[in-house]
Amino acid sequence: MIWFWELSWLWKMLGVALLVSAVCVAAAALIGKAAKIRPGKKVFLLVGILAFVISILAVSYTHLRAHETRHDL
């Protein structure tokens, strides 16, 4: 069970990535509504996937930098 605890950063990262994806898809829907256009499902899928990947990269980089900083202290 200790391996599950050691991966807690992974679960947090996935949670953040899913939250960011949902916010970006909602923002795309609002932008489409404000511009009076109706984006297709493919647009929402693309926005969600890109937001998920970018947020995973950002969180991974931040996590890596936090470990480097801790070791430098």
Secondary structure as a PSIPRED ss2 file (coil, helix, strand):
# PSIPRED VFORMAT (PSIPRED V4.0)

   1 M C   1.000  0.000  0.000
   2 I H   0.000  1.000  0.000
   3 W H   0.000  1.000  0.000
   4 F H   0.000  1.000  0.000
   5 W H   0.000  1.000  0.000
   6 E H   0.000  1.000  0.000
   7 L C   1.000  0.000  0.000
   8 S H   0.000  1.000  0.000
   9 W H   0.000  1.000  0.000
  10 L H   0.000  1.000  0.000
  11 W H   0.000  1.000  0.000
  12 K H   0.000  1.000  0.000
  13 M H   0.000  1.000  0.000
  14 L H   0.000  1.000  0.000
  15 G H   0.000  1.000  0.000
  16 V H   0.000  1.000  0.000
  17 A H   0.000  1.000  0.000
  18 L H   0.000  1.000  0.000
  19 L H   0.000  1.000  0.000
  20 V H   0.000  1.000  0.000
  21 S H   0.000  1.000  0.000
  22 A H   0.000  1.000  0.000
  23 V H   0.000  1.000  0.000
  24 C H   0.000  1.000  0.000
  25 V H   0.000  1.000  0.000
  26 A H   0.000  1.000  0.000
  27 A H   0.000  1.000  0.000
  28 A H   0.000  1.000  0.000
  29 A H   0.000  1.000  0.000
  30 L H   0.000  1.000  0.000
  31 I H   0.000  1.000  0.000
  32 G H   0.000  1.000  0.000
  33 K H   0.000  1.000  0.000
  34 A H   0.000  1.000  0.000
  35 A C   1.000  0.000  0.000
  36 K C   1.000  0.000  0.000
  37 I C   1.000  0.000  0.000
  38 R C   1.000  0.000  0.000
  39 P C   1.000  0.000  0.000
  40 G C   1.000  0.000  0.000
  41 K H   0.000  1.000  0.000
  42 K H   0.000  1.000  0.000
  43 V H   0.000  1.000  0.000
  44 F H   0.000  1.000  0.000
  45 L H   0.000  1.000  0.000
  46 L H   0.000  1.000  0.000
  47 V H   0.000  1.000  0.000
  48 G H   0.000  1.000  0.000
  49 I H   0.000  1.000  0.000
  50 L H   0.000  1.000  0.000
  51 A H   0.000  1.000  0.000
  52 F H   0.000  1.000  0.000
  53 V H   0.000  1.000  0.000
  54 I H   0.000  1.000  0.000
  55 S H   0.000  1.000  0.000
  56 I H   0.000  1.000  0.000
  57 L H   0.000  1.000  0.000
  58 A H   0.000  1.000  0.000
  59 V H   0.000  1.000  0.000
  60 S H   0.000  1.000  0.000
  61 Y H   0.000  1.000  0.000
  62 T H   0.000  1.000  0.000
  63 H H   0.000  1.000  0.000
  64 L H   0.000  1.000  0.000
  65 R H   0.000  1.000  0.000
  66 A H   0.000  1.000  0.000
  67 H H   0.000  1.000  0.000
  68 E H   0.000  1.000  0.000
  69 T H   0.000  1.000  0.000
  70 R H   0.000  1.000  0.000
  71 H H   0.000  1.000  0.000
  72 D H   0.000  1.000  0.000
  73 L C   1.000  0.000  0.000
